[in-house]
C-alpha cells in the first residue's frame, strides 16, 4: 500500500554479492535511473538507524558511519580501479564542514590506501537549514579552499563524500576542482560520490561531472536514492512533503528508490516525511572549518528534529496510509530525542 500511495520505486534494484562485507550489509545496483553513471545502494543496519533516528548524534553517529565506511571501502575496491593506481592519482575532496562526518577518508587510510587531499567550503550566503530553494541556491560563496595538493599531469580518481540534496554545493565544488586540475595539467577520470543522495542531487552531480570531463561516475547511496522536498533540503525515503504543506496547505506525496527488502526494514522505524541525513553538520560533535574546529550544533539539531516530527505527525495522523506502527515510531523517536536533549544538557 505504501509503495502505491507514495510511488516508491522498488523494481529497479539488483542484489550484488561482494565478498567480505559484514553480516547485514547488502549492496544493490540500480538500473534504469541513469545511462551515464553506475548507481548503487548500500544497505546496512547502521545506515537504517542513522536514517530513521535523528537522535543518533555525536560519537554514536561517528561510530555508525565508520562501520558503514568500512564496508563502503570494500565495495569501492571491488567496483573501481582505486586499488590499482598510484596514490598520486587519487584525490579526496573534502566538502566542509559536514562531509568528513562520513568517515570515508579515515577508513581508506586504515586499508593502506593513499590519496591527495583537497578542501573546499561552499556556503549558502543566507541561512540554509531546510531552505535550499532555487533562489537561495544561486547565492553560494566559497569561504575556504585548498587545492594545493592536486598533482601535476595526472588522470585523477576523485572521492567526493557528501550529502547530495539539491546538488548545488557539489556543482561549485566540482567546478572549482576542475579549474584547479587544469592549472596542474591534470584531468578528471573517475568520480566516486558517497553519502545520502537524492535523485535530484544525483542528476545535478552527474551533469556537472560529465561537463568537467569525468569518464566514469559512481554513486554509492546510503539506504535509498531519496526523494527531495519542495524546500530542496529534506530527503525522505517516502512520506508527505512538510515544506510544501507549510507553503500551500496541501499534502504532496513523495517516494524515493530502494529495494523492496530494504523498504521492509525501514517501514517499522521510519517516520514518513522525515529528513534522513538531517542537518548532517549539526549532528556531529566537532567540525573542521579549514582553519580550525567548531561545535556542530547537536542541541539545535535535536530541537529541530522534534519540531519537524511533531508537524509531520499533525499533518499525517488522519491520513488513510498512517498506520499504528507509524504512530508508535513517532512516539518512540520523540521520547529518544527528548532523552538525548536531557543527557547533553546546556
N, C-alpha and C positions, 0 to 999 in steps of 0.2 A: 504494500500500500504506500509506504513512504517513497519507494522508488518511483511509483507512478505520480504521486502528488507533487513531488519536487523534481521530477525528471532527472534523477540521479543516474548517470551513465555507468552501468556495471557490466556492460558487454564488450568492453574494449581491451580487456586485460588478458595477459597470458603469463602463467606462472613460469619462472625460470629457476632452475636449480643451480645454486652457487655453493661450492664446497667451503666448509669452514665457518659458516655463519652460526651464530648462537641459536639454540633452540627457541622457537617462537618468532624468529626473524624470517621474513619472506620477501622475495623480490618479484615484481611483475613488470613485464613490458607492456606499454600502452600503444596499441595500434590504432591507426585511423585518426589520430589527433594532429599529427604533423607529418609532412612529407620531407621536411628538411632536417629534422632532428631525431635523435634517439631519445625516447621518453620512457622513464622508469618510475615505479612507485616502490619505496622501501617501507615495509610494514614491520613494526616490532611492538612489543608491549610498552616500551618506553615512549615511542612516538605517540601511541594512543593515549597514554597517560598525560603527556605534556599537552596534546591537542585537546583533550576533554576536560582537563583540570587546571584552570588558571591559578589555583592555589600553589602549584608546584613552581617554586621560585628559588633564587639563590643557589646555595650549594647543591640542593636536591636537583635543581634544573641542570646544573653543570654536570653532575654525576650521570644523569639520564642521557645527556647529549654526548658525553664521552663514550658511553656504551654504544649508542647508535652510530657514532662516527667510526668506532672500531669495525663494525660490520660494513659501513659505507666504504671504508678504505679497501677492504677485501673485495667488495663489488667493483670498485673503480679499477683495481688491479686486474680483475677478471675481464672487464669490458673494454678498457682503454689501453693505450701503449705507454702509460706513465712509467711503468716499471722497466721499460726497455730503452729509455733515453737517458742522456746525461742530466745531472742535476741542474746544470745551467740552462737547460731547455724548458724548465718548469718554473712557472711564475704563479705565486699565490697572491691574489688581490684581496686585501682586507678592506671591507667596507665598514668604516667606523660610523657609529660606535658599536653597533649591535652584532655584526656578523661573527666576530671571534667567539661569541657565545655558542656557536655550533660546534666548536672544539675540533674541527677537522684538521687544522694545522698541527695541533698538538699530537693527534693520533698518527698523522702522516710521519711525523718525526719519530714516533715510537716504533714505527715499522722500518726505520732506517732510510726513509726517503728524504732526499734533499730538495730544496727549491729556493728560488729567489723570492723575497717578499717585497711587495709594494703596498702603499697605503693611500687611501683617499677617504675624505669625509664630506660627502654631499649632504646638504641640509636644506630643508624647506625654510624659506625666509619667514613664513607665517607658521604659528604653532600647528603641528600636523597630526596630533592624536585624533584618530578616527576622521581625518579630513584630508584626503589626497585627491580632491576633485580636480577637474581639468584645469581650472583657473589657477589653483594653488600649485599644480604640478609644473607650471611654467616658471615658477619662482624658486628654482633650486640654485643654491650657491655652493661652491666648493670652499670650505673653510680650512682645509688642511689636505696636503697631498705630498707624497714622497715616492717618486718613480725612479730614483737614482740607481736602484739595483737591477733594472732591466738590462739584460746582457746585449752585447754588440753582435749583430749579424747572425741571429738565431731564428729558428722556426719554433714558436713558443706554444707549449701546452699551458693553459691558464685555468687555475681553480678559482671559482667565484662562489663561495657560500654566502647566502643572504636570504632574507625573507623577500620574495618577489610578489608584491601585491599588484600595484599598477605598472611596475616596471620602469618608472620614470627615473629613479635614482640609478638604476642599472644602466640606463641609456647614457647618463652622464659619466658613470664610472668606466664603462667600456669604451666610450668615445675618447676620454682622456687617456686611457691605456693605449689605444691605437695611436693617438698623436705622439705619445712619448716613445712608443716602439718604433715608429717611423724615424724619429730623430736618431735612434740607435741602429737603423738599418736592419731591424728585426721584423719578422712577420708573425701574424697570429694564425696558428694552425688548428688547435683544438681547444674547445671551451667546455669546462665541466661546471655546471650550475647545480647547487645542492642546497636544500632547505625546504621550507614551506613555500609552495609555488602555486599561484592562481593560474587559471587558463589564460586570462588576460595578460598577466605578467609573463607567462611563457611566450606568448606571441610577440610581445614587445621586445623581449630579450632576443628572441630568435631573429627578429627583423634587424635589429641593430647589429647583432653578432655577424649575421650574413653580410651586412653592409660594410663592416670594417675588415672583412676578409677571412673570418674563421671558416675552415673547410669542413670541420665536424663539430657538432654541438650535442652535448649530452645533458639531459635534465634528470636529476635524481630527486624526486619529490617525496616528501615525508608524508606517508599515510594516504594521500589523495592529491589529485590536482584540484585545488579548491575552487569554489565559486568566489565571486567578488561582489561586495555590496555596492550600493549606489554611492556611498562615500569614498569609493576606491581604496578602502583601507581594510575593513573587516573581511576575513577569509574563512567562511564557514564551510563545512562539508556539505551540509544542507540546512534548510530552515527558512524562516521569514527574514526579510531584509529590514532590520530595525531602522536603519538610516533613511530608507525610502518611506517607511511608515511615519517617521517623525516629520518628514518633509511634506508628505501628501495625504497622510491618514488612510492609506490603502495597503493591504497585505500583498507583498510581492514575494513569490516563492523562488528559491534558488537551490540548485543542486550541482555538485561537482562530479568528478570522475574518480572511481575507485573500483576495486574488485568486490564482487558480491560477498565473498567471505570476510573481507576486511570490514565492509559495511556492517555485517552482522556482529562483529566485535565492538564496533563503536556505538551502535544503537542504544544499549543499556546505559551508557555513560555520557554520551554527547548531548549537550543542551542545544536544540535546534536554533541556528542563527548566531551562535557564539563565534568569536574570532579565535581560531585555533592557535596561532602564534601569540595572540595578544600583542601588547606593546613589548616587543622582544627585548629591547634595551632595558625597559623598566623592570623586567623580570630578573635581571642579573644584578648581582651584589655590587660589582665594580666594573667600570667600563674604561677602556683605553681610548683617549681622545686624539692621540697623535703626539701630544706634548706632556701628557700626564694621565692620572686616573681620577675618576669621579664616581660617586654612587649612581646606581642605575635608577632608583626610584621605586623600590618594591612596594612601599606603603601605598603610593598613588596607584600603582597597577592593581593592587588588591581592591582598593576602594572603587576604581573604575569598573572592575570586573563585577563587583556586587551590584553596582548601578545598572550595568548593561543587562545582567541576568534578570534582575527584577523587572526591567522594562520588557524584555523578551517574554518573561512569564506572564506579565499582564496582557500582552497582545496575543499570546498563543493559547492560553488556558481554555478558551471557549471554542477553539478550532476542532473540527472533527478528527484531525490527524493527531492531536495532542493526547497522548496515552498516559496511563498511570505510571509507567516506567519513566516517562519524561518528567512528570511531577516529582517523582522520587529523586531523579538525578538533579533537578533544580534545588530541592530542599537540602540534599546531601552536600552539594557543592557550596551553597550559601553558608552552610554551617562550617565547612572546612575553610572557606575564605575568612569567615569571622574569627575562627580559632587561630588562623595564621596571623591575622592582624593583632590579636591579643598577644601572641607569642613574641612578635617583633617589637611591640611597644611603640614608643615615640621615637 
